């Protein structure tokens, strides 16, 4: 079995590299196009891909010399999916990664999970913290298979914040010069006071972060910070925002409660991650600031035992509190008319849970239509990722849309996900073709 898996992986990488080298035009015919924006599909369309970009979309016949023709058979052609909050390098239990494995193991398992994520239809992700910069480089250079990655680099946390994963007796890295495992693995920085926050922000940017991730409140996977806590003083958060802006990018913050959300928005933060414990106060503040909210609801399908395995027994009570607030948050976002909503899943610490990444589509149906959810997972998330400005690692085309000049990141889906987004939950059966950057990684039509 292991030999078969290794062979399959090598074939996949080889075929992808070959497709990228040959770059023959690819013409999709007989498809109904969801363009990432409009509720009405473009019926009976043809889409021409040249190299790694979409060249033409038309309801008239198209032709190109030496083009490979793919008859879609009336399926829906849509943009590749975007998950705006993942942790590509935290794919196994946090305690195991911290205590039992070295960087080589992390890299190996992350590479395996990256390919699986691409084959679930996610052609682009925003990594919300951890050592994913090297994985991004390996994928972009054709050494590994996976989605495009917008990496945040190490998360920035105050001492005793959500970025604290030291065991009790481990020394503080800024006091004694010791480097506990999660620090030398580039998972997190501890930074207290404006000078340290500036240094941490600038170091993450030096390493290759496309945006900055700061912890602004208590979290589930960390054991020393209750959920009610507010983290990062106003001047500390503002310092990170200003340092990121100097590089033409932005700060995203981990925040569950109103106080964390309000402090972050006042400091100039434009992307609030999670927010499941917010009330009407937080919802109104996000609306007024015209900020982004990046929630996840796949946690509704997780049980306490899965959380204990992935994050440890101490995380379970906090997880249940966040889970309880999730449905209320969904209703608040809808009621307050917040439009800047990205698609995210934030599944960490468990490879089995990661296989349920696409379950997020069905949970969002409690308040949003299939069309709205598809927008969140394509053009809207792409709009958020583009805020990385001059640090955008993929500037040659647009993401999340099907139009001339956009990247050829495409899915061919059985049925009409614009009317029934749950089709994407069973990705193995219903996603028949996956293309990223003009290369085909899955094709069950041939």
C-alpha positions in Angstrom: 0.0 0.0 0.0 2.8 2.4 0.9 4.6 1.7 -2.4 1.3 2.3 -4.3 0.8 5.6 -2.5 4.3 6.7 -3.3 3.9 5.7 -6.9 0.6 7.5 -7.2 2.1 10.7 -5.7 5.0 10.6 -8.1 2.8 10.1 -11.1 0.6 13.0 -10.0 3.6 15.3 -9.6 5.1 14.2 -12.9 1.9 14.6 -14.8 1.3 18.1 -13.4 4.8 19.2 -14.3 4.4 17.8 -17.8 1.1 19.7 -18.2 2.8 22.9 -17.1 5.7 22.4 -19.6 3.7 21.6 -22.7 1.1 24.3 -22.2 -1.1 23.3 -25.1 -4.4 25.4 -25.2 -7.3 23.6 -23.6 -10.8 24.3 -24.8 -13.8 23.4 -22.6 -17.0 23.0 -24.6 -20.6 22.2 -23.6 -20.3 23.7 -20.1 -22.5 26.0 -18.0 -20.3 28.6 -16.4 -20.6 29.9 -12.9 -18.3 32.9 -13.2 -17.7 33.4 -9.4 -20.1 36.3 -9.2 -23.5 36.1 -10.9 -26.3 33.8 -9.9 -27.2 33.0 -13.5 -24.8 30.6 -15.2 -23.6 31.3 -18.7 -25.4 28.5 -20.5 -23.9 26.3 -23.2 -20.6 28.1 -23.1 -17.1 27.5 -24.3 -14.0 28.5 -22.3 -10.5 28.7 -23.8 -7.4 28.3 -21.6 -4.0 29.4 -22.9 -1.0 28.5 -20.8 -2.2 29.3 -17.2 -4.8 31.9 -17.9 -8.4 32.0 -19.2 -8.2 33.5 -22.7 -11.9 33.6 -23.8 -15.4 32.8 -22.5 -18.1 32.7 -25.1 -21.5 31.2 -26.0 -20.2 31.1 -29.6 -17.9 28.3 -30.9 -14.2 28.8 -30.2 -11.2 27.4 -31.8 -7.4 27.4 -31.1 -4.6 25.7 -32.9 -3.4 22.4 -31.3 -6.1 22.8 -28.6 -7.1 19.9 -26.4 -10.9 19.7 -26.4 -12.7 18.7 -23.2 -16.4 18.2 -23.6 -18.0 19.1 -20.3 -21.2 17.2 -21.1 -23.4 19.9 -19.6 -21.5 20.1 -16.3 -20.9 23.3 -14.4 -17.5 24.9 -14.9 -16.7 27.1 -11.9 -13.6 28.8 -10.3 -11.5 26.7 -8.0 -12.4 26.9 -4.4 -10.7 29.3 -1.9 -10.3 28.5 1.8 -9.4 31.8 3.5 -8.3 30.3 6.8 -6.3 27.1 7.0 -3.1 25.9 8.8 -1.3 23.8 6.2 1.5 22.7 8.6 -0.8 21.8 11.6 -2.3 18.6 10.2 -1.7 16.3 13.2 -2.4 16.7 16.9 -0.8 19.8 18.2 1.0 18.2 21.2 2.5 15.5 18.9 3.9 18.2 16.5 5.3 20.2 19.4 6.8 17.3 21.4 7.5 14.3 19.2 8.4 15.4 15.6 11.0 17.4 13.8 10.7 19.7 10.9 11.3 17.0 8.3 8.3 15.1 9.5 6.2 18.3 9.5 7.2 18.9 5.9 6.5 15.4 4.8 3.0 15.2 6.2 2.1 18.8 5.2 3.0 17.9 1.6 0.7 14.9 1.6 -2.2 16.9 3.0 -1.6 19.7 0.6 -2.3 17.4 -2.4 -5.4 16.1 -0.7 -6.6 19.6 -0.2 -6.2 20.4 -3.9 -8.1 17.2 -4.8 -11.0 18.4 -2.6 -11.3 21.3 -5.1 -9.3 24.0 -3.1 -7.0 25.6 -5.6 -6.1 28.5 -3.3 -5.8 28.9 0.5 -4.7 31.6 2.9 -2.6 30.0 5.6 -3.4 31.6 8.9 -0.1 30.9 10.7 2.7 28.4 10.8 5.6 27.1 8.8 3.9 27.1 5.4 6.2 29.4 3.5 8.5 26.6 2.5 5.5 24.5 1.4 4.3 27.4 -0.7 7.7 27.6 -2.4 7.8 23.9 -3.1 4.4 23.9 -4.7 5.0 27.1 -6.7 8.3 25.6 -8.0 6.6 22.4 -9.1 8.3 20.2 -6.4 5.1 19.4 -4.7 1.4 19.3 -5.5 -1.1 21.5 -3.6 -3.1 24.8 -3.7 -1.7 28.3 -4.1 -0.8 29.5 -0.6 -0.9 33.0 0.9 1.2 32.4 3.9 1.1 34.4 7.2 4.3 33.0 8.6 4.6 32.7 12.4 1.6 34.0 14.3 2.3 37.0 16.6 1.0 36.6 20.2 1.5 38.3 23.5 2.9 36.2 26.3 0.0 34.1 27.8 -1.9 34.6 24.5 -3.3 32.3 21.9 0.1 31.8 20.4 1.3 30.2 23.6 2.0 26.5 23.2 4.9 26.0 25.6 4.6 23.3 28.2 4.4 24.8 31.7 8.2 24.7 32.5 9.5 25.7 29.2 11.5 29.0 29.4 10.3 32.2 27.7 12.3 32.7 24.4 12.7 36.4 25.1 13.9 36.0 28.7 16.6 33.2 28.5 17.3 32.9 24.9 16.0 29.4 24.7 13.8 28.4 21.8 11.0 26.0 22.6 9.9 23.8 19.7 7.1 25.9 18.3 9.4 28.9 18.1 12.2 27.3 16.3 9.7 25.6 13.9 8.4 29.1 12.9 4.9 28.5 14.2 4.7 31.5 16.5 6.4 34.6 17.9 5.9 36.0 21.4 6.0 39.7 21.4 5.2 42.1 24.2 5.3 45.9 23.8 5.5 48.0 20.6 9.2 47.3 19.8 8.8 43.5 20.0 5.6 43.6 18.0 7.3 45.7 15.3 10.2 43.3 15.2 8.0 40.2 15.0 5.9 41.8 12.3 8.9 42.7 10.3 10.5 39.3 10.8 7.4 37.6 9.5 7.5 39.8 6.4 11.2 39.2 5.9 10.5 35.4 6.0 7.9 35.8 3.2 4.5 36.4 4.8 1.9 37.9 2.5 -0.2 39.2 5.4 0.3 39.2 9.1 -1.6 37.1 11.7 -2.0 38.5 15.2 -3.7 37.0 18.2 -6.2 39.5 19.7 -8.1 37.2 22.1 -8.4 33.8 23.8 -8.4 30.7 21.8 -9.3 27.0 21.9 -6.0 25.2 21.1 -4.0 27.2 23.7 -4.3 26.3 27.3 -3.3 29.4 29.2 -5.7 32.0 27.8 -9.4 31.9 28.7 -11.8 32.8 25.8 -12.9 36.0 27.5 -9.4 37.5 27.4 -8.5 40.5 25.2 -4.9 40.3 23.8 -2.6 42.9 22.4 -2.7 46.4 23.7 -4.2 49.0 21.4 -0.7 50.4 20.7 0.6 46.9 20.0 -2.1 46.1 17.5 -1.7 49.5 15.8 2.1 49.0 15.6 1.6 45.7 13.6 -1.0 47.3 11.4 1.3 50.2 10.5 4.3 47.9 9.9 2.2 45.7 7.6 0.9 48.8 5.8 4.5 49.9 5.1 4.8 46.7 3.1 1.5 47.3 1.4 -0.3 44.5 3.2 -2.7 44.0 6.1 -3.2 42.3 9.5 -5.7 39.6 10.2 -6.6 38.9 13.9 -7.8 35.9 15.8 -10.7 37.2 17.8 -13.9 35.6 19.2 -15.4 38.2 21.5 -16.7 41.8 21.1 -13.9 43.4 23.1 -11.2 41.8 21.0 -13.1 42.7 17.8 -13.6 46.3 18.8 -10.0 46.9 19.9 -8.7 45.3 16.6 -11.0 47.4 14.4 -10.0 50.6 16.3 -6.3 49.7 15.6 -7.1 49.5 11.8 -7.4 45.7 11.4 -9.5 44.8 8.4 -9.9 41.0 8.7 -11.5 39.5 11.8 -11.0 35.7 12.0 -13.7 33.6 13.6 -15.8 35.9 15.8 -18.2 33.1 17.0 -18.8 34.8 20.4 -19.7 38.2 19.1 -22.9 39.9 19.9 -24.9 42.6 18.1 -22.2 45.1 19.2 -19.4 43.2 17.4 -21.6 42.7 14.3 -22.4 46.4 14.1 -18.8 47.4 14.5 -17.7 45.1 11.7 -20.4 46.5 9.5 -19.5 50.1 10.3 -15.8 49.5 9.7 -16.5 47.8 6.4 -14.2 45.0 7.6 -14.0 41.4 6.6 -15.3 38.6 8.8 -13.8 35.1 8.2 -15.9 32.6 10.2 -16.0 28.8 10.0 -18.9 26.5 10.8 -17.4 23.1 10.0 -16.9 23.0 13.8 -20.6 22.3 14.1 -19.9 18.8 12.8 -17.1 18.0 15.2 -17.6 16.3 18.5 -15.8 16.7 21.8 -13.7 13.5 21.3 -12.3 14.7 18.0 -11.3 18.0 19.6 -9.6 16.2 22.6 -7.6 14.1 20.2 -6.5 17.0 18.0 -6.0 19.8 20.5 -5.9 18.1 23.9 -8.5 17.5 26.7 -8.2 21.1 28.0 -9.4 22.5 24.7 -12.8 20.7 24.8 -14.7 23.0 27.1 -13.6 26.1 25.2 -14.4 24.4 21.9 -17.9 23.6 23.0 -18.5 27.3 24.0 -17.3 28.5 20.5 -19.4 25.8 18.9 -22.5 27.0 20.8 -22.0 30.6 19.6 -21.5 29.7 15.9 -25.2 29.6 14.9 -25.9 32.9 16.6 -23.0 34.4 14.8 -24.3 33.2 11.4 -27.7 34.9 12.1 -26.0 38.1 13.2 -23.9 38.4 10.0 -27.0 37.9 7.9 -29.2 40.2 10.0 -26.7 43.1 9.9 -26.1 42.7 6.2 -22.4 42.2 6.5 -21.3 41.5 2.9 -17.6 41.0 3.3 -17.8 37.3 4.4 -15.0 34.9 3.3 -15.1 31.1 3.2 -13.0 29.3 5.8 -12.7 26.0 7.7 -9.8 26.3 10.2 -9.6 22.5 10.7 -6.4 21.6 12.4 -4.7 18.8 14.2 -6.5 15.8 12.7 -6.2 14.3 9.2 -9.6 12.6 9.4 -11.3 16.0 10.3 -9.5 17.5 7.3 -11.3 15.1 5.0 -14.5 16.9 6.0 -13.3 20.3 4.9 -16.1 20.5 2.3 -18.7 20.0 4.9 -18.5 23.7 5.5 -20.8 24.2 2.4 -23.7 22.4 4.0 -23.5 24.2 7.4 -23.6 27.7 5.7 -26.9 26.8 4.1 -28.6 27.5 7.4 -28.5 31.2 6.6 -27.0 31.7 3.1 -28.2 30.6 -0.3 -26.1 28.2 -2.4 -25.1 31.2 -4.7 -24.0 33.3 -1.8 -21.9 30.5 -0.4 -20.2 29.9 -3.8 -19.4 33.6 -4.0 -17.8 33.4 -0.5 -15.7 30.5 -1.6 -14.6 32.1 -4.9 -14.7 35.8 -5.8 -15.2 37.2 -2.3 -12.4 35.2 -0.7 -10.2 36.2 -3.7 -11.0 39.9 -3.0 -9.8 39.4 0.5 -6.6 37.7 -0.5 -5.9 40.5 -3.0 -5.5 42.9 -0.1 -1.9 41.6 0.2 -1.2 44.3 -2.4 2.3 44.3 -3.7 3.1 41.2 -1.7 0.5 39.2 -3.7 2.5 36.1 -4.9 0.1 35.6 -7.8 -0.2 38.9 -9.6 -0.5 37.7 -13.2 -4.3 37.1 -13.1 -7.4 37.3 -11.0 -8.5 34.5 -8.7 -12.0 33.3 -7.9 -13.6 34.2 -11.2 -14.0 32.9 -14.8 -13.2 35.7 -17.2 -10.5 36.6 -19.7 -7.2 37.2 -18.0 -8.1 35.3 -14.8 -6.0 32.4 -13.7 -7.1 29.0 -15.1 -8.0 27.6 -11.7 -11.2 25.6 -12.6 -13.5 22.9 -11.4 -15.9 20.9 -13.6 -18.8 19.8 -11.4 -21.6 17.3 -12.0 -24.9 19.2 -11.6 -25.6 22.8 -10.6 -23.8 23.9 -7.4 -25.3 27.4 -7.8 -28.6 25.9 -6.9 -27.3 23.1 -4.7 -23.9 23.8 -3.1 -24.1 20.6 -1.2 -22.9 18.9 -4.3 -19.4 20.0 -3.3 -19.5 18.1 -0.1 -19.1 14.8 -2.0 -16.1 16.1 -3.8 -14.9 12.7 -5.0 -18.1 11.9 -6.8 -19.2 15.4 -8.0 -16.0 17.2 -8.9 -14.9 15.5 -12.1 -12.1 17.8 -13.1 -9.7 20.0 -11.2 -7.3 22.5 -12.9 -4.9 24.8 -11.2 -2.7 27.3 -13.1 -3.7 25.7 -16.4 -2.6 22.2 -15.3 -5.1 19.3 -14.8 -4.7 17.4 -11.5 -7.9 15.3 -11.7 -9.9 14.2 -14.7 -12.5 11.5 -14.6 -13.9 12.3 -18.0 -11.2 10.5 -20.0 
